[in-house]
């Protein structure tokens, strides 16, 4: 999941600090997610999906395709 979140952030051109602010999360938590040290909750996945303007299911399928 972390790789998918990182790739989407880069694709959309956000710095991790910018994205963290948009998500209402700390930059360190976003970094932990992107480095697979933590797994996102459903609430956090919802936030990412909204920021990236996609359905949560699309986000999950993208992450699965990278495994």
Buried (B, 14 or more C-beta within 10 A) or exposed (E): BBBBBBBBBEEEEBEBEBBBBBBEBEBEBBBBBBEEEBEBEEEBBEBBBEBBEBEBEEBBEBBEEEE
